[in-house]
Each structure stands twice: as C-alpha cells, then as structure tokens.
Amino acid sequence: MSESPRRFIAGAVCPRCGAQDRIRVFTVAGRTQRECVACDFADELVQAGSEAVPKGRLDRPRRPASDGTRPLQFHPPKRKPPP
Ligand SMILES: [Zn+2]
C-alpha cells in the first residue's frame, strides 16, 4: 500500500557482487530500501547526511576559476570570404 515503485539507480554498484545498474531503490513505510537484482543483496538506506545519496558526478565540487585561469575555448577556423 505504502510501497513506492522501484527505481533503478543509474551508476550504482552493488556492494556485494559489484554489479552496476542493478540496484533498485524503493520505500516501504517511509523507509528507503535498496536491493540488488543480480544477487540477493538488500539493506536499508539510512537517511544520515550525504550517505544516502549515491556517489556521482554531481558530488564533484565545482571550483570557480578565480585563480587567473580561464576555461579553454575553441574557436572555429575563420573562413575566407568568397572572392
Ligand atoms: Zn548484487
């Protein structure tokens, strides 16, 4: 009744069998559970700080370019105008 649809977590790796994209997350009675469909791994995700968030590219801190460096820019080659 209170069970949410199960969603696969893109890029998540099973801590037991190491399979990628085999982790499904769902909530039961407000508790977030995860399970692996490649093995029978299952546990509960503890909502404590950032541990509940799977590691991803969004965790990488963006460093502002304040140290004098500028982002590399590519300029297309200029075309000569037709004569
Ligand atoms: Zn597994």
PDB file of the backbone (N, CA, C, O) and the ligand in Angstrom, with CONECT records:
HET     ZN  A 101       1
ATOM      1  N   MET A   1       0.852  -1.198   0.000  1.00  0.00           N
ATOM      2  CA  MET A   1       0.000   0.000   0.000  1.00  0.00           C
ATOM      3  C   MET A   1       0.879   1.236   0.000  1.00  0.00           C
ATOM      4  O   MET A   1       0.711   2.138  -0.821  1.00  0.00           O
ATOM      5  N   SER A   2       1.827   1.263   0.943  1.00  0.00           N
ATOM      6  CA  SER A   2       2.707   2.413   1.038  1.00  0.00           C
ATOM      7  C   SER A   2       4.034   2.162   0.343  1.00  0.00           C
ATOM      8  O   SER A   2       5.024   2.851   0.593  1.00  0.00           O
ATOM      9  N   GLU A   3       4.039   1.176  -0.526  1.00  0.00           N
ATOM     10  CA  GLU A   3       5.293   0.844  -1.193  1.00  0.00           C
ATOM     11  C   GLU A   3       5.395   1.614  -2.497  1.00  0.00           C
ATOM     12  O   GLU A   3       4.467   1.607  -3.306  1.00  0.00           O
ATOM     13  N   SER A   4       6.520   2.276  -2.696  1.00  0.00           N
ATOM     14  CA  SER A   4       6.719   3.077  -3.885  1.00  0.00           C
ATOM     15  C   SER A   4       7.203   2.185  -5.019  1.00  0.00           C
ATOM     16  O   SER A   4       7.724   1.097  -4.776  1.00  0.00           O
ATOM     17  N   PRO A   5       7.034   2.640  -6.255  1.00  0.00           N
ATOM     18  CA  PRO A   5       7.603   1.895  -7.369  1.00  0.00           C
ATOM     19  C   PRO A   5       9.115   1.829  -7.258  1.00  0.00           C
ATOM     20  O   PRO A   5       9.758   2.757  -6.767  1.00  0.00           O
ATOM     21  N   ARG A   6       9.669   0.729  -7.716  1.00  0.00           N
ATOM     22  CA  ARG A   6      11.107   0.519  -7.555  1.00  0.00           C
ATOM     23  C   ARG A   6      11.846   1.142  -8.729  1.00  0.00           C
ATOM     24  O   ARG A   6      11.505   0.937  -9.894  1.00  0.00           O
ATOM     25  N   ARG A   7      12.851   1.895  -8.384  1.00  0.00           N
ATOM     26  CA  ARG A   7      13.610   2.618  -9.397  1.00  0.00           C
ATOM     27  C   ARG A   7      15.047   2.135  -9.404  1.00  0.00           C
ATOM     28  O   ARG A   7      15.660   1.931  -8.356  1.00  0.00           O
ATOM     29  N   PHE A   8      15.561   1.961 -10.587  1.00  0.00           N
ATOM     30  CA  PHE A   8      16.974   1.626 -10.698  1.00  0.00           C
ATOM     31  C   PHE A   8      17.805   2.889 -10.510  1.00  0.00           C
ATOM     32  O   PHE A   8      17.424   3.971 -10.956  1.00  0.00           O
ATOM     33  N   ILE A   9      18.933   2.736  -9.852  1.00  0.00           N
ATOM     34  CA  ILE A   9      19.838   3.856  -9.653  1.00  0.00           C
ATOM     35  C   ILE A   9      20.939   3.752 -10.697  1.00  0.00           C
ATOM     36  O   ILE A   9      21.730   2.809 -10.694  1.00  0.00           O
ATOM     37  N   ALA A  10      20.977   4.727 -11.582  1.00  0.00           N
ATOM     38  CA  ALA A  10      21.979   4.706 -12.647  1.00  0.00           C
ATOM     39  C   ALA A  10      23.372   4.853 -12.062  1.00  0.00           C
ATOM     40  O   ALA A  10      23.659   5.799 -11.328  1.00  0.00           O
ATOM     41  N   GLY A  11      24.227   3.908 -12.394  1.00  0.00           N
ATOM     42  CA  GLY A  11      25.617   4.003 -11.973  1.00  0.00           C
ATOM     43  C   GLY A  11      25.885   3.413 -10.601  1.00  0.00           C
ATOM     44  O   GLY A  11      27.034   3.340 -10.165  1.00  0.00           O
ATOM     45  N   ALA A  12      24.821   2.991  -9.914  1.00  0.00           N
ATOM     46  CA  ALA A  12      25.030   2.434  -8.580  1.00  0.00           C
ATOM     47  C   ALA A  12      25.657   1.044  -8.692  1.00  0.00           C
ATOM     48  O   ALA A  12      25.315   0.256  -9.574  1.00  0.00           O
ATOM     49  N   VAL A  13      26.560   0.772  -7.794  1.00  0.00           N
ATOM     50  CA  VAL A  13      27.262  -0.504  -7.797  1.00  0.00           C
ATOM     51  C   VAL A  13      26.870  -1.273  -6.550  1.00  0.00           C
ATOM     52  O   VAL A  13      26.860  -0.733  -5.444  1.00  0.00           O
ATOM     53  N   CYS A  14      26.552  -2.530  -6.746  1.00  0.00           N
ATOM     54  CA  CYS A  14      26.174  -3.366  -5.614  1.00  0.00           C
ATOM     55  C   CYS A  14      27.387  -3.589  -4.723  1.00  0.00           C
ATOM     56  O   CYS A  14      28.438  -4.005  -5.210  1.00  0.00           O
ATOM     57  N   PRO A  15      27.261  -3.319  -3.429  1.00  0.00           N
ATOM     58  CA  PRO A  15      28.406  -3.516  -2.530  1.00  0.00           C
ATOM     59  C   PRO A  15      28.755  -4.979  -2.330  1.00  0.00           C
ATOM     60  O   PRO A  15      29.834  -5.288  -1.824  1.00  0.00           O
ATOM     61  N   ARG A  16      27.882  -5.872  -2.709  1.00  0.00           N
ATOM     62  CA  ARG A  16      28.171  -7.276  -2.502  1.00  0.00           C
ATOM     63  C   ARG A  16      28.762  -7.920  -3.753  1.00  0.00           C
ATOM     64  O   ARG A  16      29.850  -8.493  -3.704  1.00  0.00           O
ATOM     65  N   CYS A  17      28.052  -7.826  -4.866  1.00  0.00           N
ATOM     66  CA  CYS A  17      28.509  -8.538  -6.058  1.00  0.00           C
ATOM     67  C   CYS A  17      29.186  -7.601  -7.056  1.00  0.00           C
ATOM     68  O   CYS A  17      29.786  -8.064  -8.026  1.00  0.00           O
ATOM     69  N   GLY A  18      29.098  -6.299  -6.830  1.00  0.00           N
ATOM     70  CA  GLY A  18      29.793  -5.362  -7.690  1.00  0.00           C
ATOM     71  C   GLY A  18      29.109  -5.094  -9.010  1.00  0.00           C
ATOM     72  O   GLY A  18      29.680  -4.425  -9.871  1.00  0.00           O
ATOM     73  N   ALA A  19      27.902  -5.597  -9.195  1.00  0.00           N
ATOM     74  CA  ALA A  19      27.188  -5.358 -10.443  1.00  0.00           C
ATOM     75  C   ALA A  19      26.732  -3.905 -10.513  1.00  0.00           C
ATOM     76  O   ALA A  19      26.284  -3.329  -9.522  1.00  0.00           O
ATOM     77  N   GLN A  20      26.854  -3.334 -11.687  1.00  0.00           N
ATOM     78  CA  GLN A  20      26.460  -1.941 -11.861  1.00  0.00           C
ATOM     79  C   GLN A  20      25.077  -1.864 -12.478  1.00  0.00           C
ATOM     80  O   GLN A  20      24.685  -2.717 -13.275  1.00  0.00           O
ATOM     81  N   ASP A  21      24.347  -0.830 -12.097  1.00  0.00           N
ATOM     82  CA  ASP A  21      22.988  -0.593 -12.590  1.00  0.00           C
ATOM     83  C   ASP A  21      22.056  -1.752 -12.257  1.00  0.00           C
ATOM     84  O   ASP A  21      21.135  -2.062 -13.012  1.00  0.00           O
ATOM     85  N   ARG A  22      22.308  -2.383 -11.123  1.00  0.00           N
ATOM     86  CA  ARG A  22      21.429  -3.479 -10.689  1.00  0.00           C
ATOM     87  C   ARG A  22      20.803  -3.180  -9.342  1.00  0.00           C
ATOM     88  O   ARG A  22      20.168  -4.041  -8.733  1.00  0.00           O
ATOM     89  N   ILE A  23      20.987  -1.950  -8.883  1.00  0.00           N
ATOM     90  CA  ILE A  23      20.461  -1.565  -7.579  1.00  0.00           C
ATOM     91  C   ILE A  23      19.116  -0.882  -7.780  1.00  0.00           C
ATOM     92  O   ILE A  23      18.987   0.087  -8.529  1.00  0.00           O
ATOM     93  N   ARG A  24      18.136  -1.410  -7.096  1.00  0.00           N
ATOM     94  CA  ARG A  24      16.823  -0.777  -7.122  1.00  0.00           C
ATOM     95  C   ARG A  24      16.537  -0.184  -5.753  1.00  0.00           C
ATOM     96  O   ARG A  24      16.902  -0.749  -4.721  1.00  0.00           O
ATOM     97  N   VAL A  25      15.880   0.961  -5.766  1.00  0.00           N
ATOM     98  CA  VAL A  25      15.553   1.660  -4.530  1.00  0.00           C
ATOM     99  C   VAL A  25      14.052   1.827  -4.458  1.00  0.00           C
ATOM    100  O   VAL A  25      13.403   2.177  -5.443  1.00  0.00           O
ATOM    101  N   PHE A  26      13.519   1.579  -3.305  1.00  0.00           N
ATOM    102  CA  PHE A  26      12.094   1.783  -3.086  1.00  0.00           C
ATOM    103  C   PHE A  26      11.895   2.111  -1.625  1.00  0.00           C
ATOM    104  O   PHE A  26      12.775   1.895  -0.791  1.00  0.00           O
ATOM    105  N   THR A  27      10.748   2.624  -1.339  1.00  0.00           N
ATOM    106  CA  THR A  27      10.467   2.977   0.049  1.00  0.00           C
ATOM    107  C   THR A  27       9.293   2.161   0.550  1.00  0.00           C
ATOM    108  O   THR A  27       8.307   1.959  -0.158  1.00  0.00           O
ATOM    109  N   VAL A  28       9.413   1.701   1.765  1.00  0.00           N
ATOM    110  CA  VAL A  28       8.336   0.985   2.437  1.00  0.00           C
ATOM    111  C   VAL A  28       8.087   1.673   3.760  1.00  0.00           C
ATOM    112  O   VAL A  28       8.957   1.725   4.630  1.00  0.00           O
ATOM    113  N   ALA A  29       6.901   2.192   3.891  1.00  0.00           N
ATOM    114  CA  ALA A  29       6.509   2.855   5.139  1.00  0.00           C
ATOM    115  C   ALA A  29       7.491   3.968   5.495  1.00  0.00           C
ATOM    116  O   ALA A  29       7.854   4.144   6.658  1.00  0.00           O
ATOM    117  N   GLY A  30       7.911   4.706   4.485  1.00  0.00           N
ATOM    118  CA  GLY A  30       8.786   5.842   4.739  1.00  0.00           C
ATOM    119  C   GLY A  30      10.246   5.466   4.862  1.00  0.00           C
ATOM    120  O   GLY A  30      11.094   6.345   5.020  1.00  0.00           O
ATOM    121  N   ARG A  31      10.563   4.180   4.795  1.00  0.00           N
ATOM    122  CA  ARG A  31      11.950   3.753   4.894  1.00  0.00           C
ATOM    123  C   ARG A  31      12.466   3.411   3.501  1.00  0.00           C
ATOM    124  O   ARG A  31      11.835   2.677   2.741  1.00  0.00           O
ATOM    125  N   THR A  32      13.625   3.963   3.196  1.00  0.00           N
ATOM    126  CA  THR A  32      14.207   3.735   1.882  1.00  0.00           C
ATOM    127  C   THR A  32      15.012   2.436   1.890  1.00  0.00           C
ATOM    128  O   THR A  32      15.973   2.283   2.644  1.00  0.00           O
ATOM    129  N   GLN A  33      14.602   1.526   1.048  1.00  0.00           N
ATOM    130  CA  GLN A  33      15.294   0.242   0.947  1.00  0.00           C
ATOM    131  C   GLN A  33      15.973   0.172  -0.410  1.00  0.00           C
ATOM    132  O   GLN A  33      15.550   0.805  -1.377  1.00  0.00           O
ATOM    133  N   ARG A  34      17.026  -0.606  -0.450  1.00  0.00           N
ATOM    134  CA  ARG A  34      17.665  -0.857  -1.732  1.00  0.00           C
ATOM    135  C   ARG A  34      17.915  -2.351  -1.857  1.00  0.00           C
ATOM    136  O   ARG A  34      18.117  -3.059  -0.871  1.00  0.00           O
ATOM    137  N   GLU A  35      17.895  -2.797  -3.083  1.00  0.00           N
ATOM    138  CA  GLU A  35      18.125  -4.207  -3.315  1.00  0.00           C
ATOM    139  C   GLU A  35      18.845  -4.381  -4.634  1.00  0.00           C
ATOM    140  O   GLU A  35      18.740  -3.554  -5.540  1.00  0.00           O
ATOM    141  N   CYS A  36      19.575  -5.472  -4.720  1.00  0.00           N
ATOM    142  CA  CYS A  36      20.300  -5.797  -5.941  1.00  0.00           C
ATOM    143  C   CYS A  36      19.557  -6.917  -6.646  1.00  0.00           C
ATOM    144  O   CYS A  36      19.169  -7.910  -6.031  1.00  0.00           O
ATOM    145  N   VAL A  37      19.362  -6.742  -7.954  1.00  0.00           N
ATOM    146  CA  VAL A  37      18.634  -7.761  -8.693  1.00  0.00           C
ATOM    147  C   VAL A  37      19.586  -8.819  -9.255  1.00  0.00           C
ATOM    148  O   VAL A  37      19.150  -9.846  -9.776  1.00  0.00           O
ATOM    149  N   ALA A  38      20.904  -8.552  -9.139  1.00  0.00           N
ATOM    150  CA  ALA A  38      21.871  -9.532  -9.618  1.00  0.00           C
ATOM    151  C   ALA A  38      22.161 -10.580  -8.548  1.00  0.00           C
ATOM    152  O   ALA A  38      22.404 -11.747  -8.857  1.00  0.00           O
ATOM    153  N   CYS A  39      22.132 -10.155  -7.299  1.00  0.00           N
ATOM    154  CA  CYS A  39      22.257 -11.105  -6.199  1.00  0.00           C
ATOM    155  C   CYS A  39      21.094 -10.833  -5.251  1.00  0.00           C
ATOM    156  O   CYS A  39      20.149 -10.131  -5.611  1.00  0.00           O
ATOM    157  N   ASP A  40      21.158 -11.371  -4.079  1.00  0.00           N
ATOM    158  CA  ASP A  40      20.038 -11.172  -3.149  1.00  0.00           C
ATOM    159  C   ASP A  40      20.366 -10.136  -2.090  1.00  0.00           C
ATOM    160  O   ASP A  40      19.824 -10.156  -0.985  1.00  0.00           O
ATOM    161  N   PHE A  41      21.276  -9.219  -2.454  1.00  0.00           N
ATOM    162  CA  PHE A  41      21.640  -8.188  -1.502  1.00  0.00           C
ATOM    163  C   PHE A  41      20.476  -7.227  -1.291  1.00  0.00           C
ATOM    164  O   PHE A  41      19.787  -6.856  -2.241  1.00  0.00           O
ATOM    165  N   ALA A  42      20.265  -6.833  -0.056  1.00  0.00           N
ATOM    166  CA  ALA A  42      19.240  -5.845   0.271  1.00  0.00           C
ATOM    167  C   ALA A  42      19.562  -5.248   1.619  1.00  0.00           C
ATOM    168  O   ALA A  42      19.967  -5.952   2.544  1.00  0.00           O
ATOM    169  N   ASP A  43      19.382  -3.955   1.726  1.00  0.00           N
ATOM    170  CA  ASP A  43      19.508  -3.318   3.025  1.00  0.00           C
ATOM    171  C   ASP A  43      18.706  -2.039   3.019  1.00  0.00           C
ATOM    172  O   ASP A  43      18.032  -1.699   2.047  1.00  0.00           O
ATOM    173  N   GLU A  44      18.798  -1.347   4.126  1.00  0.00           N
ATOM    174  CA  GLU A  44      18.038  -0.116   4.258  1.00  0.00           C
ATOM    175  C   GLU A  44      18.979   1.060   4.173  1.00  0.00           C
ATOM    176  O   GLU A  44      20.034   1.079   4.808  1.00  0.00           O
ATOM    177  N   LEU A  45      18.590   2.038   3.387  1.00  0.00           N
ATOM    178  CA  LEU A  45      19.400   3.236   3.281  1.00  0.00           C
ATOM    179  C   LEU A  45      19.091   4.134   4.471  1.00  0.00           C
ATOM    180  O   LEU A  45      17.944   4.523   4.695  1.00  0.00           O
ATOM    181  N   VAL A  46      20.110   4.448   5.213  1.00  0.00           N
ATOM    182  CA  VAL A  46      19.941   5.314   6.376  1.00  0.00           C
ATOM    183  C   VAL A  46      20.037   6.757   5.915  1.00  0.00           C
ATOM    184  O   VAL A  46      21.017   7.170   5.296  1.00  0.00           O
ATOM    185  N   GLN A  47      19.012   7.499   6.229  1.00  0.00           N
ATOM    186  CA  GLN A  47      18.996   8.897   5.818  1.00  0.00           C
ATOM    187  C   GLN A  47      19.839   9.729   6.776  1.00  0.00           C
ATOM    188  O   GLN A  47      19.314  10.510   7.569  1.00  0.00           O
ATOM    189  N   ALA A  48      21.120   9.554   6.694  1.00  0.00           N
ATOM    190  CA  ALA A  48      22.015  10.286   7.585  1.00  0.00           C
ATOM    191  C   ALA A  48      23.001  11.075   6.745  1.00  0.00           C
ATOM    192  O   ALA A  48      23.931  10.512   6.168  1.00  0.00           O
ATOM    193  N   GLY A  49      22.794  12.362   6.680  1.00  0.00           N
ATOM    194  CA  GLY A  49      23.711  13.222   5.948  1.00  0.00           C
ATOM    195  C   GLY A  49      23.721  12.880   4.470  1.00  0.00           C
ATOM    196  O   GLY A  49      22.673  12.663   3.862  1.00  0.00           O
ATOM    197  N   SER A  50      24.903  12.834   3.906  1.00  0.00           N
ATOM    198  CA  SER A  50      25.025  12.612   2.471  1.00  0.00           C
ATOM    199  C   SER A  50      25.262  11.145   2.150  1.00  0.00           C
ATOM    200  O   SER A  50      25.497  10.796   0.993  1.00  0.00           O
ATOM    201  N   GLU A  51      25.203  10.289   3.150  1.00  0.00           N
ATOM    202  CA  GLU A  51      25.466   8.876   2.880  1.00  0.00           C
ATOM    203  C   GLU A  51      24.339   8.247   2.083  1.00  0.00           C
ATOM    204  O   GLU A  51      24.533   7.242   1.399  1.00  0.00           O
ATOM    205  N   ALA A  52      23.155   8.849   2.178  1.00  0.00           N
ATOM    206  CA  ALA A  52      22.024   8.278   1.468  1.00  0.00           C
ATOM    207  C   ALA A  52      22.087   8.602  -0.019  1.00  0.00           C
ATOM    208  O   ALA A  52      21.415   7.964  -0.829  1.00  0.00           O
ATOM    209  N   VAL A  53      22.886   9.583  -0.369  1.00  0.00           N
ATOM    210  CA  VAL A  53      22.983   9.976  -1.759  1.00  0.00           C
ATOM    211  C   VAL A  53      24.085   9.157  -2.432  1.00  0.00           C
ATOM    212  O   VAL A  53      25.230   9.179  -1.980  1.00  0.00           O
ATOM    213  N   PRO A  54      23.761   8.446  -3.489  1.00  0.00           N
ATOM    214  CA  PRO A  54      24.807   7.683  -4.162  1.00  0.00           C
ATOM    215  C   PRO A  54      25.848   8.598  -4.774  1.00  0.00           C
ATOM    216  O   PRO A  54      25.548   9.674  -5.292  1.00  0.00           O
ATOM    217  N   LYS A  55      27.074   8.133  -4.695  1.00  0.00           N
ATOM    218  CA  LYS A  55      28.152   8.940  -5.240  1.00  0.00           C
ATOM    219  C   LYS A  55      27.978   9.100  -6.746  1.00  0.00           C
ATOM    220  O   LYS A  55      27.665   8.145  -7.457  1.00  0.00           O
ATOM    221  N   GLY A  56      28.184  10.305  -7.206  1.00  0.00           N
ATOM    222  CA  GLY A  56      28.035  10.555  -8.627  1.00  0.00           C
ATOM    223  C   GLY A  56      28.852  11.742  -9.041  1.00  0.00           C
ATOM    224  O   GLY A  56      29.615  12.311  -8.259  1.00  0.00           O
ATOM    225  N   ARG A  57      28.676  12.099 -10.279  1.00  0.00           N
ATOM    226  CA  ARG A  57      29.485  13.209 -10.771  1.00  0.00           C
ATOM    227  C   ARG A  57      29.034  14.529 -10.177  1.00  0.00           C
ATOM    228  O   ARG A  57      29.773  15.513 -10.211  1.00  0.00           O
ATOM    229  N   LEU A  58      27.827  14.558  -9.631  1.00  0.00           N
ATOM    230  CA  LEU A  58      27.331  15.793  -9.054  1.00  0.00           C
ATOM    231  C   LEU A  58      28.000  16.091  -7.730  1.00  0.00           C
ATOM    232  O   LEU A  58      27.922  17.212  -7.226  1.00  0.00           O
ATOM    233  N   ASP A  59      28.665  15.080  -7.158  1.00  0.00           N
ATOM    234  CA  ASP A  59      29.331  15.307  -5.894  1.00  0.00           C
ATOM    235  C   ASP A  59      30.631  16.062  -6.074  1.00  0.00           C
ATOM    236  O   ASP A  59      31.188  16.603  -5.119  1.00  0.00           O
ATOM    237  N   ARG A  60      31.107  16.095  -7.300  1.00  0.00           N
ATOM    238  CA  ARG A  60      32.371  16.774  -7.534  1.00  0.00           C
ATOM    239  C   ARG A  60      32.186  18.273  -7.352  1.00  0.00           C
ATOM    240  O   ARG A  60      31.356  18.874  -8.033  1.00  0.00           O
ATOM    241  N   PRO A  61      32.921  18.873  -6.472  1.00  0.00           N
ATOM    242  CA  PRO A  61      32.750  20.306  -6.251  1.00  0.00           C
ATOM    243  C   PRO A  61      33.251  21.111  -7.445  1.00  0.00           C
ATOM    244  O   PRO A  61      34.294  20.828  -8.035  1.00  0.00           O
ATOM    245  N   ARG A  62      32.477  22.100  -7.763  1.00  0.00           N
ATOM    246  CA  ARG A  62      32.874  22.966  -8.868  1.00  0.00           C
ATOM    247  C   ARG A  62      33.731  24.097  -8.327  1.00  0.00           C
ATOM    248  O   ARG A  62      33.317  24.858  -7.452  1.00  0.00           O
ATOM    249  N   ARG A  63      34.908  24.185  -8.858  1.00  0.00           N
ATOM    250  CA  ARG A  63      35.824  25.209  -8.380  1.00  0.00           C
ATOM    251  C   ARG A  63      35.737  26.430  -9.296  1.00  0.00           C
ATOM    252  O   ARG A  63      35.974  26.332 -10.499  1.00  0.00           O
ATOM    253  N   PRO A  64      35.402  27.549  -8.728  1.00  0.00           N
ATOM    254  CA  PRO A  64      35.331  28.740  -9.573  1.00  0.00           C
ATOM    255  C   PRO A  64      36.709  29.127 -10.085  1.00  0.00           C
ATOM    256  O   PRO A  64      37.716  28.994  -9.390  1.00  0.00           O
ATOM    257  N   ALA A  65      36.723  29.602 -11.306  1.00  0.00           N
ATOM    258  CA  ALA A  65      38.003  29.963 -11.914  1.00  0.00           C
ATOM    259  C   ALA A  65      38.423  31.341 -11.420  1.00  0.00           C
ATOM    260  O   ALA A  65      38.350  32.339 -12.137  1.00  0.00           O
ATOM    261  N   SER A  66      38.861  31.355 -10.175  1.00  0.00           N
ATOM    262  CA  SER A  66      39.244  32.632  -9.591  1.00  0.00           C
ATOM    263  C   SER A  66      40.758  32.745  -9.429  1.00  0.00           C
ATOM    264  O   SER A  66      41.255  33.732  -8.887  1.00  0.00           O
ATOM    265  N   ASP A  67      41.484  31.744  -9.896  1.00  0.00           N
ATOM    266  CA  ASP A  67      42.934  31.775  -9.718  1.00  0.00           C
ATOM    267  C   ASP A  67      43.633  32.255 -10.985  1.00  0.00           C
ATOM    268  O   ASP A  67      44.815  31.978 -11.190  1.00  0.00           O
ATOM    269  N   GLY A  68      42.913  32.963 -11.820  1.00  0.00           N
ATOM    270  CA  GLY A  68      43.543  33.519 -13.001  1.00  0.00           C
ATOM    271  C   GLY A  68      43.425  32.642 -14.234  1.00  0.00           C
ATOM    272  O   GLY A  68      43.709  33.080 -15.348  1.00  0.00           O
ATOM    273  N   THR A  69      43.002  31.392 -14.027  1.00  0.00           N
ATOM    274  CA  THR A  69      42.864  30.520 -15.196  1.00  0.00           C
ATOM    275  C   THR A  69      41.518  30.759 -15.858  1.00  0.00           C
ATOM    276  O   THR A  69      40.533  31.104 -15.205  1.00  0.00           O
ATOM    277  N   ARG A  70      41.502  30.572 -17.141  1.00  0.00           N
ATOM    278  CA  ARG A  70      40.254  30.724 -17.868  1.00  0.00           C
ATOM    279  C   ARG A  70      39.914  29.401 -18.518  1.00  0.00           C
ATOM    280  O   ARG A  70      40.812  28.643 -18.886  1.00  0.00           O
ATOM    281  N   PRO A  71      38.642  29.113 -18.665  1.00  0.00           N
ATOM    282  CA  PRO A  71      38.263  27.873 -19.339  1.00  0.00           C
ATOM    283  C   PRO A  71      38.751  27.876 -20.783  1.00  0.00           C
ATOM    284  O   PRO A  71      38.742  28.894 -21.474  1.00  0.00           O
ATOM    285  N   LEU A  72      39.176  26.691 -21.203  1.00  0.00           N
ATOM    286  CA  LEU A  72      39.692  26.577 -22.566  1.00  0.00           C
ATOM    287  C   LEU A  72      38.566  26.769 -23.565  1.00  0.00           C
ATOM    288  O   LEU A  72      37.493  26.178 -23.443  1.00  0.00           O
ATOM    289  N   GLN A  73      38.828  27.592 -24.535  1.00  0.00           N
ATOM    290  CA  GLN A  73      37.798  27.851 -25.535  1.00  0.00           C
ATOM    291  C   GLN A  73      38.332  27.505 -26.910  1.00  0.00           C
ATOM    292  O   GLN A  73      39.492  27.754 -27.238  1.00  0.00           O
ATOM    293  N   PHE A  74      37.466  26.937 -27.682  1.00  0.00           N
ATOM    294  CA  PHE A  74      37.841  26.570 -29.041  1.00  0.00           C
ATOM    295  C   PHE A  74      37.155  27.512 -30.027  1.00  0.00           C
ATOM    296  O   PHE A  74      35.949  27.746 -29.962  1.00  0.00           O
ATOM    297  N   HIS A  75      37.925  28.017 -30.894  1.00  0.00           N
ATOM    298  CA  HIS A  75      37.363  28.923 -31.890  1.00  0.00           C
ATOM    299  C   HIS A  75      37.360  28.221 -33.236  1.00  0.00           C
ATOM    300  O   HIS A  75      38.381  27.666 -33.643  1.00  0.00           O
ATOM    301  N   PRO A  76      36.251  28.234 -33.924  1.00  0.00           N
ATOM    302  CA  PRO A  76      36.241  27.617 -35.250  1.00  0.00           C
ATOM    303  C   PRO A  76      37.138  28.415 -36.204  1.00  0.00           C
ATOM    304  O   PRO A  76      37.241  29.637 -36.095  1.00  0.00           O
ATOM    305  N   PRO A  77      37.772  27.721 -37.121  1.00  0.00           N
ATOM    306  CA  PRO A  77      38.641  28.428 -38.049  1.00  0.00           C
ATOM    307  C   PRO A  77      37.846  29.416 -38.904  1.00  0.00           C
ATOM    308  O   PRO A  77      36.750  29.137 -39.390  1.00  0.00           O
ATOM    309  N   LYS A  78      38.452  30.558 -39.052  1.00  0.00           N
ATOM    310  CA  LYS A  78      37.763  31.583 -39.848  1.00  0.00           C
ATOM    311  C   LYS A  78      37.778  31.196 -41.329  1.00  0.00           C
ATOM    312  O   LYS A  78      38.789  30.772 -41.889  1.00  0.00           O
ATOM    313  N   ARG A  79      36.631  31.364 -41.911  1.00  0.00           N
ATOM    314  CA  ARG A  79      36.562  31.059 -43.329  1.00  0.00           C
ATOM    315  C   ARG A  79      36.866  32.314 -44.145  1.00  0.00           C
ATOM    316  O   ARG A  79      36.435  33.422 -43.826  1.00  0.00           O
ATOM    317  N   LYS A  80      37.599  32.095 -45.170  1.00  0.00           N
ATOM    318  CA  LYS A  80      37.852  33.234 -46.050  1.00  0.00           C
ATOM    319  C   LYS A  80      36.575  33.572 -46.831  1.00  0.00           C
ATOM    320  O   LYS A  80      35.903  32.679 -47.348  1.00  0.00           O
ATOM    321  N   PRO A  81      36.262  34.815 -46.908  1.00  0.00           N
ATOM    322  CA  PRO A  81      35.078  35.170 -47.706  1.00  0.00           C
ATOM    323  C   PRO A  81      35.304  34.841 -49.157  1.00  0.00           C
ATOM    324  O   PRO A  81      36.417  34.979 -49.663  1.00  0.00           O
ATOM    325  N   PRO A  82      34.273  34.413 -49.826  1.00  0.00           N
ATOM    326  CA  PRO A  82      34.436  34.104 -51.272  1.00  0.00           C
ATOM    327  C   PRO A  82      34.784  35.367 -52.065  1.00  0.00           C
ATOM    328  O   PRO A  82      34.238  36.441 -51.811  1.00  0.00           O
ATOM    329  N   PRO A  83      35.657  35.230 -52.982  1.00  0.00           N
ATOM    330  CA  PRO A  83      36.078  36.399 -53.777  1.00  0.00           C
ATOM    331  C   PRO A  83      34.964  36.951 -54.675  1.00  0.00           C
ATOM    332  O   PRO A  83      35.177  37.927 -55.394  1.00  0.00           O
TER     333      PRO A  83
HETATM  334 ZN    ZN A 101      24.493  -7.659  -6.047  1.00  0.00          ZN2+
END
